[in-house]
C-alpha cells in the first residue's frame, strides 16, 4: 500500500467515525425514516408518473404523519392515560393490601404497612422526577428535534431515492447480478419482518383488544398496547394479557363473558398466529422464530425501540448475505465477475 492510498484510507476512517458521532444521537429517528421510506417508496414511484418527485414526496410525508405518526401518538396518549388511571385506582382496598398484611402477620409474624411503604415510594419517585425535570425537558426537546429530522430525511429519501440507490450500486465493488441478488434478498427479509411479524402482531393486539373492550376489562387501551408489544415476540404473544383477563372475568363472577373472551381470543388470535403468519412469512422469506426472538430482544438493546423492526432484519440479512456469498464466492474469487 503506497502513502497516498494509506492517507486516503485514514481520512475515510476518521471522517466515517466523526460522521457516526453526528448521526448516533438520532439513530432511532434515522432508522424510523428509513423504515417508513422503504414502505412508501413503491407508492412514490407510482406518484412520480403523474406528478413531480417533489410533490409526490411531500404528499407522502403528509400521509406518513397521518397514517404512522399521528396514530402512534394517539395510542401512546391513551396508553399513558390508562396507566395513570390504573395507578390512581390502585388503592389499598382494590389491591386487598389489608388481607395481604393480615396474612403476613398471622403466618410469618411480620408486621408491615404495605400501603404506607407504597405511598413513601411514590413520594420518593415523584421527588426524583421533579429533581430531574430539566433532563425530562431535554429529552422532550430531543424527541421533537428528532421527529423533525425524521420527517426531513423521509422527504429526501423518497424524493432522491433513485439517486441514492444508484450511488450505492456504483460504490459497491460487486458485479451487478450479485448486487441484484443481495438487494433482493435484503428486501425479502425486510418485508417478511414487516408483513409477517410487525403487521400481524399489531393486528393480533388490536383484535384481542376489541375482546377486552367488549367484555368490559378495565383499562382496555393500556392492555391492548401491551398485547401489541408482546405479540411482536413469537411464542409469547398476547396470551399473557388475554389469558389473565379471562381469569379476571371468572373471578369477578362473569363466567359467560370469560368463556366468550377465551373462545374469541383463541380462535381469532390463534388462527392469525398459527396460519396467517407462516403464510405471509413464506411469501417473502423463511425466517426461523429463533431469529425473530433473538432479533427483537437483541435489537431493543442495540437500537432501542426501532430494534423491534431492525433487529430481525439484521440477523435475517446476515443469513441472506451468507447465502449470496455462498452462491457467488467462487466466481468472484476467480475474478470473472463483471
C-alpha positions in Angstrom: 0.0 0.0 0.0 1.5 3.3 -1.0 1.4 6.5 1.0 -1.4 8.1 -1.0 -3.7 5.2 -0.5 -2.9 4.9 3.2 -3.6 8.6 3.7 -7.0 8.3 1.9 -8.0 5.3 4.0 -7.1 7.0 7.2 -9.0 10.1 6.1 -12.1 8.0 5.2 -11.9 6.2 8.5 -11.6 9.4 10.5 -14.5 11.1 8.7 -16.6 8.0 9.0 -16.1 8.0 12.7 -16.9 11.7 13.0 -20.0 11.2 10.9 -21.2 8.4 13.1 -20.7 10.7 16.1 -23.1 13.2 14.4 -25.7 10.5 13.5 -25.7 8.4 16.6 -27.7 10.8 18.8 -30.6 10.5 16.3 -30.1 6.9 15.1 -33.6 6.0 16.3 -35.2 8.6 14.1 -32.9 7.9 11.1 -33.9 4.2 11.2 -37.5 5.2 11.5 -37.2 7.4 8.4 -35.5 4.6 6.5 -38.3 2.1 7.6 -41.2 4.4 6.5 -39.4 5.4 3.3 -39.0 1.7 2.4 -42.7 1.1 2.9 -43.8 4.2 0.9 -41.2 4.0 -1.9 -43.3 1.9 -4.2 -46.0 4.4 -3.9 -43.5 7.2 -4.6 -42.6 5.6 -7.9 -46.3 5.4 -8.9 -47.0 9.0 -8.0 -44.0 10.2 -9.9 -45.7 9.0 -13.1 -48.3 11.7 -12.6 -46.6 14.5 -10.5 -43.1 15.7 -9.9 -40.9 13.9 -7.4 -41.0 16.9 -5.1 -44.8 17.0 -4.9 -45.0 13.2 -4.6 -42.5 13.1 -1.7 -44.2 16.0 0.1 -47.6 14.3 -0.2 -46.3 11.0 1.2 -44.6 12.8 4.1 -48.1 14.2 5.0 -49.5 10.7 4.5 -46.9 9.3 6.9 -47.8 11.8 9.5 -51.5 10.9 9.3 -51.0 7.1 8.9 -48.0 6.4 11.1 -47.0 9.2 13.4 -50.5 10.6 14.5 -52.0 7.1 15.3 -48.8 6.2 17.3 -49.0 9.5 19.3 -52.8 8.8 19.9 -52.2 5.3 21.1 -49.3 6.4 23.2 -51.6 9.1 24.8 -54.3 6.5 25.5 -51.6 4.2 27.0 -50.3 7.0 29.3 -53.9 8.0 30.3 -54.8 4.4 31.2 -51.5 3.9 33.0 -52.2 7.0 35.1 -55.8 5.8 35.8 -54.5 2.4 36.7 -52.1 3.9 39.3 -54.8 6.2 40.7 -57.2 3.4 41.2 -54.7 1.1 42.8 -55.6 1.9 46.4 -55.3 -0.3 49.4 -58.8 -1.7 49.1 -58.7 -2.5 45.4 -55.4 -4.3 45.8 -56.6 -6.0 49.0 -53.5 -4.9 50.8 -55.1 -5.3 54.2 -55.7 -9.0 53.5 -52.1 -9.5 52.5 -50.9 -7.6 55.6 -53.0 -9.8 57.9 -51.8 -13.0 56.1 -48.2 -12.0 56.6 -48.7 -11.2 60.3 -50.7 -14.5 61.0 -48.4 -16.8 59.0 -45.0 -15.3 59.4 -45.3 -12.9 62.3 -44.3 -10.0 60.0 -46.0 -6.6 60.7 -45.8 -4.3 57.7 -47.9 -1.4 56.4 -47.7 -2.0 52.7 -49.9 1.0 51.8 -47.5 3.4 53.7 -44.5 1.8 52.1 -46.0 2.2 48.6 -47.0 5.8 49.3 -43.5 6.6 50.6 -42.0 5.0 47.4 -44.4 7.0 45.3 -43.4 10.2 47.0 -39.7 9.4 46.5 -40.4 8.7 42.9 -42.3 12.0 42.4 -39.4 13.9 44.1 -36.9 12.2 41.8 -39.0 13.1 38.8 -39.2 16.8 39.9 -35.4 16.9 40.6 -34.8 15.6 37.1 -37.3 17.8 35.4 -34.5 19.5 33.4 -33.5 16.1 32.0 -37.1 15.4 31.1 -37.4 18.7 29.3 -34.1 17.9 27.4 -35.5 14.5 26.4 -38.7 16.1 25.1 -36.7 18.7 23.2 -34.5 15.9 21.7 -37.6 13.9 20.7 -39.2 16.9 18.9 -35.9 17.7 17.1 -35.5 14.0 16.2 -39.1 13.8 14.9 -38.5 16.9 12.7 -35.3 15.3 11.4 -37.0 12.1 10.6 -39.7 13.9 8.5 -36.9 15.8 6.8 -35.0 12.7 6.0 -38.1 10.9 4.9 -38.8 13.6 2.4 -35.3 13.3 0.8 -35.3 9.5 1.0 -38.4 9.5 -1.1 -37.5 12.4 -3.4 -33.9 11.2 -4.1 -34.3 7.5 -3.5 -33.4 6.5 -7.1 -30.2 8.6 -6.9 -29.3 7.1 -3.5 -29.8 3.5 -4.8 -27.8 4.3 -8.0 -24.9 5.7 -5.8 -24.9 2.7 -3.6 -24.7 0.4 -6.6 -21.9 2.4 -8.0 -19.7 2.4 -4.9 -20.4 -1.2 -4.1 -17.5 -3.3 -5.5 -19.7 -6.2 -6.7 -21.0 -7.2 -10.1 -24.5 -6.1 -11.0 -26.0 -9.5 -10.8 -24.6 -10.2 -7.4 -25.9 -6.8 -6.2 -29.3 -7.7 -7.6 -29.3 -11.0 -5.6 -28.1 -9.2 -2.5 -30.6 -6.4 -2.5 -33.5 -8.7 -3.4 -32.7 -11.0 -0.5 -32.5 -8.0 1.9 -35.8 -6.7 0.6 -37.5 -10.0 1.1 -36.2 -10.2 4.7 -37.4 -6.7 5.5 -40.9 -7.4 4.0 -41.0 -10.7 5.9 -40.4 -8.9 9.2 -42.8 -6.1 8.4 -45.7 -8.0 6.9 -45.1 -11.4 8.6 -44.5 -10.2 12.1 -45.0 -6.5 12.8 -48.3 -6.0 10.9 -49.7 -9.4 12.2 -48.6 -8.5 15.7 -50.3 -5.2 15.5 -53.4 -6.8 14.1 -53.4 -9.5 16.8 -53.1 -6.9 19.6 -55.9 -4.8 18.3 -58.2 -7.8 17.6 -57.6 -9.1 21.0 -58.1 -5.6 22.4 -61.6 -5.5 20.9 -62.4 -8.5 23.0 -61.2 -6.7 26.1 -63.3 -3.6 25.3 -66.4 -5.8 24.5 -66.1 -7.7 27.8 -65.5 -4.6 29.9 -62.0 -5.3 31.1 -60.7 -2.2 32.9 -58.0 -0.1 31.2 -58.5 -2.0 27.9 -56.5 0.6 25.9 -53.5 0.1 28.2 -53.6 -3.7 27.9 -54.2 -3.5 24.1 -50.9 -1.6 23.8 -49.2 -4.2 25.9 -50.6 -7.0 23.8 -49.3 -5.4 20.6 -45.8 -5.3 22.1 -46.0 -8.9 23.4 -47.3 -10.1 20.0 -44.1 -9.0 18.4 -42.3 -11.8 20.2 -43.1 -15.3 18.9 -44.0 -18.0 21.4 -45.0 -15.3 23.9 -47.7 -13.3 22.3 -50.9 -11.6 23.5 -51.9 -14.6 25.7 -50.0 -13.2 28.6 -52.7 -10.5 28.7 -56.0 -12.0 27.5 -55.3 -15.2 29.5 -55.3 -13.4 32.8 -58.2 -11.3 31.6 -60.3 -14.5 31.2 -59.3 -15.5 34.7 -60.2 -12.0 36.0 -63.7 -12.3 34.5 -64.2 -15.7 36.1 -63.2 -14.4 39.5 -65.4 -11.3 39.0 -68.5 -13.5 38.6 -68.8 -13.2 34.8 -68.3 -16.8 33.5 -70.2 -16.2 30.3 -68.0 -13.2 29.4 -64.9 -15.1 30.4 -65.8 -18.0 28.1 -66.7 -15.7 25.3 -63.4 -13.8 25.6 -61.4 -17.1 25.8 -63.1 -18.6 22.7 -62.8 -15.3 20.8 -59.2 -14.8 21.6 -58.2 -18.5 21.0 -59.9 -18.6 17.6 -59.2 -15.2 16.1 -55.7 -14.6 17.6 -54.7 -18.3 17.3 -55.7 -18.5 13.7 -53.7 -15.4 12.7 -50.7 -16.6 14.6 -50.7 -20.3 13.5 -51.9 -19.9 9.9 -51.6 -16.3 8.7 -48.1 -15.6 10.0 -46.4 -18.6 8.3 -48.2 -17.9 5.0 -47.1 -14.3 5.0 -43.5 -15.1 6.1 -43.1 -17.8 3.5 -44.4 -15.4 0.9 -41.3 -13.2 1.4 -38.6 -15.1 3.2 -38.3 -18.0 5.6 -37.3 -16.7 9.0 -37.0 -19.1 11.9 -38.8 -18.0 15.0 -35.5 -18.1 16.9 -34.1 -15.5 14.5 -37.1 -13.3 15.3 -36.9 -13.7 19.0 -33.2 -13.0 19.2 -33.5 -10.2 16.7 -36.3 -8.5 18.6 -34.8 -8.8 22.1 -31.2 -8.0 21.0 -32.4 -5.3 18.7 -34.1 -3.4 21.5 -30.9 -3.4 23.5 -28.8 -2.3 20.4 -31.2 0.1 18.7 -33.9 1.0 21.2 -37.5 0.8 20.1 -36.5 0.6 16.4 -34.7 -2.6 17.2 -38.1 -4.3 17.2 -38.0 -3.9 13.5 -34.4 -3.8 12.6 -33.1 -6.5 14.9 -34.6 -9.4 13.0 -33.7 -7.6 9.7 -30.0 -7.5 10.7 -30.0 -11.2 11.6 -32.1 -12.2 8.6 -30.0 -10.0 6.4 -26.8 -11.7 7.7 -28.2 -15.1 6.8 -29.2 -13.8 3.3 -25.8 -12.4 2.7 -24.2 -15.7 3.7 -26.4 -17.3 1.1 -25.4 -14.8 -1.6 -21.7 -15.2 -0.8 -22.0 -19.0 -0.9 -23.6 -18.8 -4.3 -21.2 -16.3 -5.9 -18.0 -16.7 -3.9 -16.1 -19.0 -6.3 -16.9 -16.8 -9.3 -15.8 -13.6 -7.6 -12.7 -15.3 -6.4 -11.7 -16.2 -9.9 -12.1 -12.6 -11.0 -14.7 -13.5 -13.6 -17.5 -11.3 -12.2 -18.4 -8.2 -14.2 
